[in-house]
Amino acid sequence: MSLKMMAKKATTIAVLALFAMLLCIGSSAYAELPHAVVAEKPATGPAVKVAQGFMIPYTAKIPGTDVTYKMIPIPSGLVQMGSPASEAGREASEGPQVEVEIKPFWMSQYELTWAEYKAYMVVHDVFKGFETHGMRKITEKHDGLIISAPSNLYDPSFTFVNGEALDLPAVSMSQYAAKQYTKWLSLMSERFYRLPTEAEWEHACRAGTKTAFSFDGKAEKLDDYAWHYGNAEETTHAVGEKRPNPWGLYDMHGNVAEWVLDAMNDDGFAALKKIQAKPLTVDQALIKSDKLYPRVCKGGYYDVDARACRSASRLASSDDEWRQEDPNIPLSPWWFTSGPSLGVGMRIIRPLAEPADGKREQYWHADTEGIRFDVEYRIDEEGRGARGFVDPELPQATKTLQSKQ
């Protein structure tokens, strides 16, 4: 065996060892999930009244793993998306304000951590292993179950410049990779997860408030709630170390900015203002685009000032700035490497009213031709990145793969 082949095999074994560390292979965690909607209001803890009863928080495991995430119920309501013209620090892209009607959903209590995202990252080598051993071959019956797993990092020092401790927020993934993560988790857990729209995110962040921040609007109190330029020492911090907002969500201001589904228009919300419906539905307020840039991240991050951490603030993705030091040729559709992208992460939601199976893909797929081409070229021509199908049997199949290594 050549040295190159030995090195490749050693790398594969190391990745699977990481997977084994993250995973406690066994039965799906599906049966372990407590009821998220109950008939009677609990004596303690948050609860959201809905027609079916009361939505309550729940903690779940990524199926087959020891990695947990906690979901917090978010009530329905009306949100004034954007900031009033009088708000200090207001940017042109934050207006004019529009009213949006929000339906109830659960949102992850914390920003997605490296513990969660690494469980997805290692699927790359798992899929490669399936291909090598002729396991879980993709057929037409797997349409709708296929995801792409992000390519192995070309140079981890870019991605992990602020550390890779499992309780730190995961960063630098593209919006496409973030959406693929939600598809992976959905198919594994048999529950529908996705990124929030900007209106949903802002509703959850504001938590019923109308001030610049979700506490009392005074920037001098931000240190109690957020990691930002004034206190973060230019790095991310473990999730949940600051005070939560009124609905129990942590780090909505600062630490890392968070992907939403929306694109950003040059005229802000002007186009939404012209829609006759008052208030707008979430779907009407979702800004779509056939262009990859700019897309919206919310909440500010560790290296921006208080003004950029307001509930209404918007961070626009940038091809030039976010890939300035990218060593990948061609550039990766799954990873950014520099600038503000080092402070960009994600948070997931689960709507109470889930869309029909045929309508879920719109929240998960690559929505530009360029991304679709880049993903296919990377996987099919260069062998970087991987694709496979995801279902509740994936953990057991991974265990079988480990036995073959």
Secondary structure, 3 states (H helix, E strand, C coil): CCHHHHHHHHHHHHHHHHHHHHECCCCCHHHHCCCCEECCCCCCCCCEEECCEEECCEEEECCCECCEEEEEEECCEEEEECCCCCCCCCCHHHCCCEEEEECCEEEECCCCEHHHHHHHHCHHHHHHHHHHCCCCCCCHHHCCCEEEECCCCCCHHHHCCCCCCCCCECCCECHHHHHHHHHHHHHHHCCCCECCCHHHHHHHHHCCCCCCCCCCCCHHHHHHCCCCCCCCCCCCCCCCCCCCCCCCCCCCCCCCEEEEEEECCCCCCHHHHCCCCCCECHHHHCCCCCCCCCEEEECCCCCCCHHHHCCCCEEECCHHHHCCCCCCCCCCCCECCCHHHHHEECCCEEECCCCCHHHCHHHCCCCCHHHHHHHHHHHHHCCCCEEEECCCCHHHHHHHHHHHC
